[in-house]
Amino acid sequence: MFIVVGFRCCSSFIIHSLTLSFVYFAKALSGSYMKSTITQLERRFDIPSYLIGIIDGSFEIGNLLVIAFVSYFGAKLHRPKIIAVGCLLMSFGTFLIAMPHFLIGSYKIETSVRPSVNSSNTLPPCSSGSTVAGCERDSSVSMWIYVFLGNVLRGIGETPVQPLGISYIDDYAQSENAALYIGCVQTISVIGPVFGYLLGSLCAKIYVDIGQVDMETVTITPGDARWVGAWWLGYIIAGAITLMSAIPFWFLPKSLPMPLDKHDTSCTPEQARFIKDSPKMEHKFRQEEPANLHQMAKDFVPALKSLLGNPVYILYLCVTIIQFNSLIGMVTYKPKYIEQHYGQSASKANFLMGMINIPAVALGMFTGGVAMKKYKLGIMGAAKFAFGTSLLGYFLSLFFLAMGCENSKVAGITVSYTGVESLSYQERSLFSDCNLGCLCSRREWDPVCGENGISYVSPCLAGCTSSTGSARNTVFGNCRCLALADAQPGNLTATPGQCPRRDSCDKIFPYFLALSVLSSFIISLGGTPGFVLLVRRITHSHTLTGIPAPIYFGAIIDSTCLKWGYKTCGGRGACRIYNTSAYRIVYLGLTLGLRTVSFFLCILGFAILKRHIKQEEKSALTNGSAELEALKKEESNSIHCEQFILALDRNPDRETHL
């Protein structure tokens, strides 16, 4: 019988672990896909980075709305079905994010390039400026609200997955194996971001209005700052996968079989009763009892006060908030950093994140889980291990500050029209003697690359007076401004798009990738021990980590913008070009600064945690001594009783005297 029950318990546990892993995969895929579409959403809705940060942080807003109730009430109700409902909400939210694409018109680009040979645009660039669509005020200006609300729903739906799913493992797995199981689930969940970023890479290559426009008429390439990929397509795919992940949880039982002989087959009934009455087992058996919502609500506030009164919890909460603010801010804008600083396309940046960075994180998490099981790390051991790996990764990350590239040469923005470097950009600096006779707009962004290696904001501002060809094969001729920066001017031609980065930047980029992989692996080594410390020592906790980080990271990145785009009906749009040196300093500096603060708090946390453990050990020792004395007294009473019975047997007449 024990063998049958044990087999059922093992099979049910494996099914739950596999199902939970699939949910983790699905939610991680959609979450990472959101990160991969940051620049696509900026350009499609013409919004700055800080607003994208608000959209990205709305996921944690959804978390925050229900986390306290889910963590407390969810463990007492039907956990698998609650997780299934959460998956349905995540799926619906993901579909809602894609909805704006089907509600707004086609994507319009400011350009001086003729889309085809038969185009009616025959005016020379110098006299016409760019062809801009007329002002069409519609609801598209607020379509990003759908993305915001969809991400909030995703956050609400994701909330029960981690605390309830992981508590299932922690409840029904042996203590020495729980870390390994959690490590495996987290490792599988990290595969999700691999596919999420690869999906982002694929969709970024596809034009946003694919199927609605003739691709021969599209005048920009994926490397252009105005390019928008098929961002909506990935959300439909991610939503469908999340929807499928909800199905198995509807058929899982409320709790898994848990025979007492799983812990010790040699237990007597009295010992089994003692195990059942212990605090941890009492919690497990209590889950089988019918839930009393009134009583649960009554106990909620005292439980919350007890949790917030735990100094170890509060300090660890602060460290977690700061560390994850640093991590989330860095991860959210890392693809954009690769795009802007190293001149890579959004598609390639997402591909590198998915194929290089994320596998290193997965390997680090799994290795950390194996190390914790092999060396049987306790609470202090897990804390020290997580701290040590994070500190080593911090020192390696300092080298990123030295891996910088120079700003792209853009006339009137980063260099003067004579080619001299100058970052004192003002709108009037876009004009020079070479283009004063042209009817140029200072707000447009339609870059061309001159044969002298300098980019110009538009063919008009480059002083070009003629053009041949169409679409991407257009060549602008007689660009007078090119002569100012070239001592021996050639034929003064320019082609659509910015000039490529310098060779020195291309040489630095592989070293950046190698260091990124190494630091990601080392930091991730402490991921599983740190998570187990959170689950076992401090119950269940979700924090405010993801709400403010993308917002203030986005705001500080916006402060480095040199040239903003403008909406067709007025108003500032998305940034077109950044001061890459300033971008590197504020982006990396903020990331490392937050981690520096967290390390000081960690040192204080070690002291409090060590004292807390000593107090518990002392309390356990005192309680153990009291229990031992009670057992001795009970044994003594038993001996006296036996002696009394023997005395009665030997002299029955004594009973009357007694």
Secondary structure, DSSP 4 states (H G I P E B T S, - for coil): -HHHHHHHHHHHHHHHHHHHHHHHHHHHHHHHHHHHTHHHHHHHHT--HHHHHHHHHHHHHHHHHHHHHHHHHGGGS-HHHHHHHHHHHHHHHHHHHHTHHHHS------B-S-SSTT-S--S-HHHH--B-PPP---GGGGTHHHHHHHHHHHHHHHTTHHHHHHHHHHHHS-HHHHHHHHHHHHHHHHHHHHHHHHHHHHHHHSBTTBTTB-GGG----TTSTT--B-HHHHHHHHHHHHHHHHTGGGGS-SS----GGGT-TT--HHHHHHHHTSHHHHHHHHTTSPP-HHHHHHHHHHHHHHHHT-HHHHHHHHHHHHHHHHHHHHHHHHHHHHHHHH---HHHHHHHIIIIIHHHHHHHHHHHHHHHHHTT--HHHHHHHHHHHHHHHHHHHGGGGG---PPP-BBTTTB-TTS-B-----GGGG--TTTTTS---SS----EEETTS-EES-TTTTT--EEES-GGG-EEE--GGGGGG-SS--S--EEESPPPPPHHHHHHHHHHHHHHHHHHHHHHHTHHHHHHHHHHHS-----STTTHHHHHHHHHHHTTEEEEEE-TTSSEEEEEEE-HHHHHHHHHHHHHHHHHHHHHHHHHHHHHHHHHHHHHHHHHHHHHHHHHHHHHHHHHHHHHHHHHHHHHHH-TTHHHH-
